[in-house]
Structures are given as C-alpha cells and as structure tokens.
Amino acid sequence: MGNGTVVRYGVFDQRNRAAHRRAQSSRCGGDSSASNWNGRTGAAKPKVLIQRLRRLERDGLVVRTYDPEVPPRVEYEIGVPGLSLAPLFAHLTEWGAAHLGRVEEARRAYDADPARG
C-alpha cells in the first residue's frame, strides 16, 4: 500500500522518499504516526484525525505508508505539495507568537462575560 501511495502521487522515487523521510522525521521529532500527530495537534478524536489525514492524502499533501508489522504501523509524511505550504505556516506561526497575548486576553474576556454563558 505504501508503494501505491508513492506511485499514485508520483512525488517520490525510492531514493528521494528515504531522504525525505529522514528529513521529515527530524523535523517532526522522529515519529510521524497519526497517534504522535494527535499528541501535538490537540484533543482530536482518532477517527476524526484519520479522516482528516486521509483527505490530505487524497489531495496529495501527505503520503501514507502502511507497514504490516505487528502491531500494524501507519506513517504519514508531508508530500511535496504540502512542503510548499511551509512559508505560509511560518508566517502564521510568527503572527501567532506576536498576537498570542491579545488572543488569550480576548478569550478571558469572552469566558468571563455572563451574557455569553
């Protein structure tokens, strides 16, 4: 199944795929499994996370690799089109860091407003 994903999207040949996996693994802290992504992305239920990852796979933004070991292991990697979004996410991260205080203040004000409860 992993090879089918690679061929279907035509993103990687075997040499590029191995190099990409090593680079992506170091950026993601080593584990690119769905359960590890879930730990970094919040409290999404596993079913919802897998549905979202499958949609991203369908769009070519991520590549799914299935390893039929015991227990089975599925890994997701960012595909080439997904990597092109990196500058956008860098700007969003910078914006978030610059405005986090205001966002937290707005949340506290919203939560403290009795009209909203």
Residue pairs with C-beta under 8 A, 6 or more apart in sequence:
1 64
1 65
1 66
2 64
2 65
2 66
2 67
5 57
5 63
5 64
5 65
6 12
6 17
6 63
9 60
9 63
9 79
11 60
11 63
11 79
11 80
11 81
12 20
12 63
12 80
17 63
20 77
21 32
21 77
24 32
24 77
24 78
25 31
25 32
28 36
29 36
32 75
32 76
32 77
33 73
33 74
33 75
33 76
34 46
34 49
34 50
34 53
34 74
34 76
35 46
37 49
37 53
37 76
38 44
38 46
38 49
41 49
44 52
53 62
53 64
53 76
54 64
56 62
56 76
56 82
57 63
57 64
57 76
59 81
60 79
60 81
60 82
61 78
61 79
61 81
61 82
61 85
62 76
62 77
62 78
62 79
62 82
63 76
63 77
63 78
63 79
64 74
64 75
64 76
65 74
65 75
65 76
65 77
66 72
66 73
66 74
67 73
67 74
67 75
96 103
110 116
